[in-house]
Amino acid sequence: MSAAERGAVRVVLYFRLAEGQDVDELVQAYHESSKALQGTPGMLRNELLRSSQEPARFAVLSEWRDRHAFQEWENGARHKGQTASIRRFADPHPSGAPFAIYDVVEYYAS
């Protein structure tokens, strides 16, 4: 059975280092959020990726059992607290390019 048949969903969040922010700060925030998310129903794994073309740009790719599980978590009371540490790195203007290549920096799997 394929991922599409199982209903698996992948979510991409974009992050960017601002002037004066260090990559280690972002990595630490990723670890804090990921540890807080461990055991979240329906979340299978997430990865921290770094752009090969623009080293200040990052993405977190998360894999969920299905869209319902993701939406339940996203609309739940714990969502904002679990992601608070990494939210300050959010990229309000992700690249408008048709694609980007990211290197895996870190990952968590359930």
C-alpha positions in Angstrom: 0.0 0.0 0.0 1.5 3.4 -1.0 1.7 6.4 1.2 -1.1 8.1 -0.9 -3.3 5.1 -0.3 -2.6 5.2 3.4 -3.4 8.9 3.5 0.1 9.9 4.7 0.7 13.7 4.8 4.0 15.6 4.7 4.1 19.2 6.0 6.9 21.6 5.2 7.6 24.7 7.4 10.2 27.2 6.2 12.7 28.9 8.5 15.5 31.5 7.9 18.3 32.8 10.0 18.1 36.5 10.5 21.1 38.7 10.9 22.9 37.8 14.1 21.1 34.5 14.6 23.4 31.4 14.7 22.7 28.0 13.2 23.2 26.4 16.6 20.3 28.4 18.0 18.0 27.1 15.3 19.2 23.5 15.8 18.7 23.8 19.5 15.1 25.2 19.0 14.4 22.3 16.6 15.5 19.8 19.2 13.4 21.4 21.9 10.3 21.4 19.7 10.9 17.9 18.4 11.3 16.5 22.0 8.1 18.3 23.0 6.3 16.6 20.0 7.5 13.1 20.7 4.5 10.8 21.2 2.1 13.1 19.4 -0.6 10.9 17.9 -0.2 10.5 14.2 3.2 12.2 13.8 5.6 9.7 12.4 8.8 11.7 12.0 10.3 15.1 11.2 13.6 16.3 9.7 15.5 19.6 9.8 16.8 20.4 6.4 19.2 23.1 5.3 19.2 24.7 1.8 22.1 23.7 -0.4 21.8 27.0 -2.3 21.0 29.4 0.5 22.6 28.3 3.8 20.5 30.7 5.9 17.3 29.0 4.8 16.0 25.8 6.5 12.9 23.7 6.4 11.3 21.2 8.7 9.6 18.3 6.9 7.2 16.4 9.1 5.4 13.1 8.1 2.0 12.4 9.5 -0.1 9.3 9.4 -2.9 11.2 7.7 -4.4 14.7 7.3 -6.8 14.2 10.2 -4.0 13.5 12.7 -2.1 16.6 11.6 -5.2 18.8 11.8 -6.2 17.5 15.2 -2.7 18.4 16.5 -2.6 21.7 14.7 -6.0 22.8 16.1 -5.2 21.4 19.6 -4.2 23.2 22.7 -0.6 21.8 22.8 0.4 22.9 19.3 1.6 26.4 20.1 3.5 25.4 23.2 5.2 22.5 21.4 6.5 24.7 18.6 7.2 28.0 20.5 11.0 27.5 20.6 11.4 27.3 16.8 8.7 29.8 15.7 11.0 32.8 16.1 13.0 31.5 13.1 9.9 31.3 10.8 10.5 32.6 7.3 7.6 35.0 6.4 8.8 35.1 2.8 9.9 31.6 1.6 11.7 31.5 -1.7 9.4 31.9 -4.7 11.5 29.3 -6.7 9.7 26.3 -8.1 11.8 24.0 -6.0 14.6 23.9 -3.5 17.2 21.4 -2.5 17.8 20.8 1.3 20.4 18.7 3.1 19.1 16.7 6.1 20.6 18.3 9.2 18.7 16.3 12.0 15.7 14.1 12.3 13.3 12.4 14.8 11.3 9.3 14.0 8.7 7.6 16.2 
